[in-house]
């Protein structure tokens, strides 16, 4: 009954279609605010990878090129390894203190280390301290990214109209692609302005220092973000449930105490147990009328009503000369009825936590919950399935967007650096457009999980042949093969926000989505360039190592997709 009443209230207050009290203009501003923060984090990661030729010389000692590359990608991976820890920290913050504060802290925590990287001393200036400081700042960035991206996707999902959650969620990933393109483009522009010698001296610093612009704009626009109604409503219901449970435990203690005192009270009780039970039944039968009156009354009226109950109870106890057992039993009945009234009051728009605190003496803070514990107790299956569902796209995206363009510059393709950068910019833009198309199609009835299953199946069949093609085709052929993989991955990424946000209730959605997504992007995706580099160095084959890795990942995601259809059917369809 409470959920139905609260649901009707939410529907009434959200007649405009958005998941918060917003005008169309405010909704557009929020989209820009989220997009700028997402753009910043992905911009930094791509700028870092594109500055590979300079950062390896600036921060790492000269020596074996393979060792230097492993050191570079190892520090790159540090930013990913720390992301699951950030997911837990910021997921807890988002699910307990709200999405707004989480997104404000994360964008600030992302921006400061990015700017500081541009201020670091080089290996020639500080020795081994230089790469250590770089790794430390990358780890801090990873913590922030672990909270920023997942919470941003969840926020977009929750404020979006019911019939546009796929499209609005895909905007988050599309803005990430803009950040990737911008990271590549800024490096290209800086390289065009400065000579290689100047790039080694100071040019490499500029892309990191420029991030302060988007960070400042994102922070300013996020200052007045409203909390999604679905989140605030469900969080309040959980707190109310916890408060009622605590109050019920206290009531049970009173019953136990009254039973213990029964022998001492003896025949001094002028009311027997049967009489007390009759009074309790009478009060319970009057509960619906009392609840309706409480819902219609204002907060002041309800407080007065609560006070009048106390007076009537005292009068009743005095007039009937009740003993200890009967008084305690009546107190229990009265507390339970007032708890029910409080929940009814919340359903009609009141603050039940305040009402319950005044009624049962339970502070609202005691009703708080730990999202991570609640997630692992009740929704660990969803976390596991999302992690495996994103396996292929996590590994594949980072391999073909960071490791592969650098690999294509070597034998046998010898793709010119500028061509590889142009390929990446153009194909990322196409990928962003595909993401938007996938989000839009999912809102129009396309089965989300089934469409991803089809992509995973295709990827399992073509991954090895595509990487054989990279070894045998010319520049144009490699560009097209790269585009093919980008299109397939863009489709999956376009539906991930709406699909995976639907796995969790709002009270643990930030923690759940953040944790699973960042485990996949970190433990699988972020370390994949390092793993592929090591495999190629060990086997001497730049074809089989990445190709077979993507085949295995695609099969894992296929199995996860089928399991997800049974575990969370809502993830497969639009609202």
SVG drawing of the C-alpha trace seen along z (x, -y; Angstrom):
<svg xmlns="http://www.w3.org/2000/svg" viewBox="-12 -28 81 47">
<polyline fill="none" stroke="black" stroke-width="0.4" points="0.0,0.0 2.8,-2.4 4.7,-1.7 1.5,-2.2 0.7,-5.5 4.3,-6.7 4.3,-5.6 1.1,-7.6 2.7,-10.6 5.8,-10.2 3.7,-9.9 1.8,-13.0 4.9,-15.0 6.7,-13.8 3.9,-14.5 6.5,-16.4 8.2,-13.1 11.6,-13.7 12.9,-11.9 13.2,-15.1 11.4,-18.5 12.9,-20.0 12.1,-22.3 13.3,-21.3 16.0,-23.9 17.2,-22.6 17.2,-19.1 19.4,-20.2 21.8,-22.0 22.1,-18.8 22.9,-16.8 25.7,-19.2 27.0,-19.1 27.2,-15.3 28.7,-15.3 31.5,-17.7 32.6,-15.6 32.5,-12.4 34.4,-14.2 37.2,-15.2 37.9,-11.8 38.1,-10.1 40.0,-13.0 42.8,-12.5 43.1,-8.8 43.4,-9.2 45.7,-12.2 48.0,-10.0 48.0,-7.2 48.6,-9.5 51.6,-11.1 53.3,-7.7 56.3,-8.7 57.1,-11.6 56.1,-10.3 58.2,-7.1 61.3,-9.4 60.3,-12.0 59.4,-9.7 61.2,-6.4 65.0,-5.7 66.3,-4.8 67.0,-1.1 65.2,1.9 62.2,0.5 60.0,3.4 60.7,2.8 60.0,-0.9 56.7,-0.2 55.7,2.2 56.6,-0.5 54.5,-3.1 51.4,-0.8 51.9,0.4 51.6,-3.1 48.6,-3.5 47.0,-0.5 47.5,-1.8 44.7,-4.3 42.4,-1.4 43.4,0.9 42.3,-1.7 38.9,-2.3 37.0,0.5 38.1,-1.0 36.8,-4.4 33.6,-2.7 33.0,-1.4 33.9,-4.7 31.9,-6.9 29.1,-4.4 28.6,-4.5 28.6,-8.3 26.1,-8.4 23.7,-5.9 23.8,-7.5 24.5,-11.3 23.1,-11.7 24.1,-11.7 24.9,-15.5 27.6,-15.4 29.1,-12.3 29.4,-13.9 30.8,-17.2 33.6,-15.4 34.5,-13.1 34.9,-15.7 37.1,-17.8 39.2,-14.8 39.6,-13.9 40.7,-17.4 43.3,-18.2 45.6,-15.2 45.2,-15.7 46.5,-19.3 49.3,-18.2 50.5,-15.6 51.2,-18.6 53.4,-20.1 55.5,-17.0 59.3,-17.0 60.9,-14.6 63.1,-11.6 66.1,-13.8 65.1,-16.3 63.8,-14.0 65.0,-10.5 62.9,-7.6 60.6,-10.0 59.2,-11.1 57.5,-7.8 56.5,-7.2 54.6,-10.5 53.1,-9.9 51.8,-6.5 50.4,-8.0 48.5,-10.7 47.2,-8.1 45.9,-6.1 44.1,-9.1 42.6,-9.7 41.5,-6.1 39.7,-6.5 37.8,-9.5 37.0,-7.9 35.7,-4.9 33.0,-7.1 32.5,-9.7 31.5,-7.6 29.2,-5.0 27.4,-7.6 27.0,-9.8 25.4,-7.0 23.1,-6.2 22.1,-9.8 21.2,-10.1 19.2,-6.9 17.2,-8.2 16.4,-11.7 15.5,-10.6 11.9,-10.3 10.7,-6.7 10.5,-6.4 13.9,-7.9 16.2,-6.2 18.1,-4.4 18.9,-7.5 19.7,-9.7 22.0,-7.0 23.8,-6.6 24.6,-10.4 26.9,-9.6 28.9,-7.1 28.8,-9.4 30.2,-12.3 33.0,-9.9 33.8,-9.3 33.9,-13.1 36.4,-13.2 38.5,-10.5 38.4,-12.4 39.3,-15.6 42.3,-13.9 43.6,-12.7 42.8,-16.0 44.5,-18.2 47.7,-16.1 47.6,-16.4 47.3,-20.2 50.1,-20.6 52.4,-18.4 51.6,-20.5 52.6,-23.7 55.7,-22.5 58.8,-20.6 59.6,-17.1 62.3,-18.7 59.8,-21.3 57.3,-18.5 59.9,-16.8 60.6,-20.0 57.1,-21.4 54.7,-20.6 53.6,-17.3 52.4,-19.2 49.8,-21.4 47.1,-18.7 47.0,-18.0 46.9,-21.6 44.1,-22.4 41.7,-20.1 41.1,-22.8 38.7,-24.5 36.2,-21.6 36.6,-20.7 35.7,-24.3 32.6,-24.4 31.4,-20.9 31.8,-21.8 29.8,-25.1 27.0,-23.4 26.7,-20.6 26.3,-22.9 22.5,-22.9 21.7,-19.4 18.5,-18.0 18.3,-14.5 16.3,-12.0 12.9,-11.3 13.2,-7.5 16.4,-7.5 15.1,-9.8 11.8,-7.9 13.4,-4.4 16.1,-5.5 13.5,-7.0 11.5,-3.8 14.6,-1.7 15.3,-4.1 11.7,-3.9 11.8,-0.1 15.0,0.0 13.5,-2.5 10.3,-0.5 12.4,2.7 14.4,1.0 11.2,-0.3 9.6,3.1 12.6,4.6 12.2,2.1 8.5,3.0 9.4,6.7 11.7,5.7 8.8,3.9 6.6,7.0 9.4,9.2 9.8,6.8 6.0,6.7 5.9,10.5 8.7,10.5 6.9,8.0 3.6,10.0 4.4,12.0 5.3,8.9 2.1,7.1 0.0,10.2 -3.6,9.5 -2.9,5.8 -3.8,5.4 -7.4,4.6 -7.3,5.3 -6.4,8.8 -4.6,9.9 -7.9,10.4 -8.9,6.8 -5.6,5.5 -5.9,7.6 -9.4,6.2 -8.0,2.7 -5.3,3.5 -7.8,5.0 -10.0,1.9 -7.0,-0.3 -6.0,1.8 -9.5,1.7 -9.4,-2.1 -6.1,-2.3 -7.4,-3.0 -9.4,-6.0 -6.5,-7.3 -4.1,-6.9 -6.5,-8.7 -6.8,-11.6 -3.0,-11.7 -2.5,-11.8 -5.0,-14.7 -3.5,-16.7 -0.5,-18.8 2.7,-18.2 1.6,-20.4 -1.8,-18.7 -0.1,-15.3 2.2,-16.4 -0.9,-17.6 -2.6,-14.3 0.4,-12.4 0.3,-14.6 -3.4,-14.0 -2.8,-10.2 -0.4,-10.6 -3.0,-12.5 -5.7,-10.0 -3.4,-7.1 -2.6,-8.6 -6.2,-9.3 -7.2,-5.8 -4.4,-4.2 -5.4,-6.4 -9.2,-5.9 -8.8,-2.1 -6.1,-1.9 -3.9,0.2 -1.0,2.2 2.5,2.4 1.8,5.3 -1.3,3.7 0.4,0.3 3.4,1.7 1.1,3.7 -0.9,0.7 2.3,-1.3 3.4,1.3 0.1,1.2 0.2,-2.6 3.7,-2.7 3.0,-0.2 -0.1,-2.2 1.9,-5.5 4.5,-3.8 1.9,-2.8 0.5,-6.3 4.0,-7.6 4.4,-5.5 1.0,-6.6 2.0,-10.2 5.1,-9.7 3.1,-8.2 1.1,-11.4 4.2,-13.6 5.3,-13.9 8.7,-13.1 8.2,-9.8 11.6,-9.7 10.9,-12.8 7.5,-11.3 9.0,-8.0 11.7,-9.7 9.1,-11.6 7.0,-8.5 9.4,-5.7 12.4,-7.7 14.6,-6.2 17.0,-8.7 16.8,-8.8 20.6,-8.1 19.9,-4.6 17.9,-3.9 20.8,-4.5 22.2,-1.5 25.6,-0.5 25.0,-0.1 28.0,2.2 26.7,4.7 23.2,4.5 24.5,5.0 26.6,8.0 23.8,9.6 21.0,9.2 22.4,8.2 25.8,9.9 24.4,11.9 23.7,8.7 27.2,7.4 28.8,10.6 26.6,10.7 27.2,7.1 30.9,7.6 30.9,10.6 28.4,8.9 30.9,6.1 33.9,8.3 34.2,8.2 33.5,4.5 35.9,3.6 38.8,5.6 38.0,4.9 37.6,1.1 40.9,0.5 42.8,2.9 41.6,1.3 41.6,-2.3 45.0,-2.5 47.2,0.5 46.2,1.1 46.8,-2.4 50.3,-2.3 50.8,1.2 49.7,0.3 52.5,-2.3 55.0,0.6 55.7,3.4 54.0,4.7 51.5,1.9 53.7,-1.2 50.6,-3.4 51.8,-7.0 51.2,-8.5 49.0,-11.3 46.9,-8.7 46.5,-6.5 45.4,-9.6 42.9,-10.6 41.6,-7.0 41.0,-7.1 39.2,-10.5 36.9,-9.6 36.1,-6.1 35.4,-7.3 33.0,-9.9 31.2,-7.1 31.2,-5.0 29.5,-7.9 26.8,-8.1 26.2,-4.3 25.9,-4.6 23.1,-7.2 21.4,-5.1 21.5,-2.0 20.1,-3.9 17.3,-5.3 16.5,-1.9 16.3,-0.4 13.7,-3.0 11.6,-2.0 11.3,1.6 14.6,3.2 15.5,6.0 18.6,4.6 20.2,7.8 19.3,9.9 20.9,7.3 24.1,7.4 24.1,11.2 24.0,10.9 27.0,8.6 28.9,10.9 28.2,13.8 29.4,11.9 32.6,10.8 33.4,14.3 33.4,15.3 35.3,12.4 37.9,11.4 40.8,13.6 40.1,13.0 40.0,9.3 43.4,9.3 44.8,11.5 43.5,8.7 45.4,6.1 48.6,8.0 47.9,8.4 45.9,5.3 47.2,1.9 46.4,-1.4 42.8,-1.7 41.9,1.9 43.2,1.5 41.1,-1.6 37.9,0.2 38.6,3.2 39.1,0.9 35.9,-0.9 34.0,2.5 35.1,3.3 34.3,-0.2 30.8,0.0 30.1,3.4 31.5,2.1 29.6,-1.2 26.3,0.7 26.9,2.5 28.2,-0.6 25.1,-2.5 22.7,-0.2 24.9,0.6 23.7,-2.4 20.0,-1.6 20.5,2.2 22.8,2.4 21.1,-0.4 17.9,1.7 19.6,4.6 19.6,2.7 17.1,0.9 17.8,-2.8 19.1,-2.4 22.2,-0.5 22.3,-1.4 25.2,-3.7 27.3,-1.2 26.2,1.8 26.7,0.2 29.9,-1.5 31.5,1.6 30.6,4.0 31.4,1.5 34.7,0.5 35.8,4.0 35.2,4.9 36.9,1.7 39.8,2.1 40.6,5.7 39.8,6.6 39.9,3.5 42.5,1.3 45.2,4.0 44.4,5.5 47.0,3.3 49.7,4.4 48.6,8.0 48.6,7.9 52.0,6.1 53.4,8.9 51.8,11.7 53.1,10.2 56.6,9.9 56.4,13.5 54.9,15.1 56.1,12.7 52.6,12.7 50.5,9.5 47.7,11.5 46.8,14.5 47.3,12.9 44.7,10.0 42.4,12.0 42.1,15.0 41.7,12.8 38.7,11.1 37.2,14.4 37.3,15.7 35.9,12.4 33.0,12.5 32.1,16.1 32.1,15.0 29.8,12.1 27.4,14.3 26.9,16.6 26.4,13.6 23.8,12.1 21.8,15.3 22.0,15.5 21.0,11.8 17.8,12.4 16.7,14.7 18.1,12.8 16.8,9.3 14.2,9.5 13.6,5.7 17.2,5.1 16.1,6.4 13.3,4.0 12.4,0.3 10.1,-1.1"/>
</svg>
